[in-house]
Amino acid sequence: MAMTETRLQRLSPKARPYQAADGGGLYIEVHPTGKKVWRMQYRLGGRGSKKEKVTLGEYPSFTLAQAASGARNAE
């Protein structure tokens, strides 16, 4: 399911960190403190290679539009 601003705002902290996917490897990680961080997961060498991840920025300073744009540019 694609991420929206409303969905982002409704993500509440839980006892352990969790992820909410946007698609294409982009997701937001919600920490118990309430901090929300944009991350992207990818593979450099194709299907058989190790998964890597990069942190894009902290929401709301790093917006949904910026995260989506960064994920599209990385593909």
C-alpha positions in Angstrom: 0.0 0.0 0.0 1.4 3.4 -1.0 2.3 5.8 1.8 0.3 9.0 2.4 0.7 11.9 4.8 -2.3 10.7 6.7 -1.0 7.2 7.1 2.4 8.6 8.2 0.9 10.8 10.9 -1.2 7.8 12.2 1.9 5.6 12.7 2.3 5.4 16.5 5.2 4.0 18.5 5.2 0.5 19.8 7.3 -1.4 22.3 9.8 -2.4 19.5 10.8 -0.6 16.3 8.8 -1.6 13.2 8.6 -0.8 9.5 5.8 0.4 7.2 6.6 -0.1 3.6 5.9 2.3 0.7 7.1 0.0 -2.1 10.2 -0.3 -4.2 12.4 -0.9 -1.2 11.4 2.4 0.5 10.0 2.2 4.1 9.7 4.2 7.2 11.0 2.9 10.5 9.0 3.9 13.6 11.0 3.7 16.9 9.5 3.4 20.4 10.4 7.0 21.1 8.2 8.1 18.3 11.0 9.0 15.9 10.3 8.1 12.3 13.2 7.5 9.9 13.0 7.0 6.1 15.2 4.0 4.9 15.6 2.3 1.6 16.6 -1.4 1.1 18.4 -2.5 -2.1 20.7 -5.1 -3.6 23.8 -4.0 -5.5 24.5 -7.2 -7.4 21.0 -8.4 -8.2 18.9 -11.2 -6.7 21.6 -13.3 -5.1 23.5 -10.5 -3.4 23.3 -9.3 0.1 20.6 -6.8 1.0 21.9 -3.3 1.9 20.0 -0.3 3.4 20.5 3.4 3.5 19.0 6.0 5.7 17.5 8.9 3.8 16.3 11.2 6.6 14.0 11.7 9.6 10.3 12.4 9.1 8.9 15.2 9.0 12.1 17.1 8.2 12.6 14.7 5.2 9.2 14.6 3.6 7.3 11.9 1.8 7.9 13.6 -1.5 11.6 13.8 -0.9 11.8 10.1 0.2 9.9 9.0 -2.9 12.0 11.1 -5.2 15.2 9.7 -3.6 14.0 6.2 -4.1 13.1 6.7 -7.7 16.5 8.3 -8.4 18.3 5.3 -6.8 16.6 2.7 -9.1 
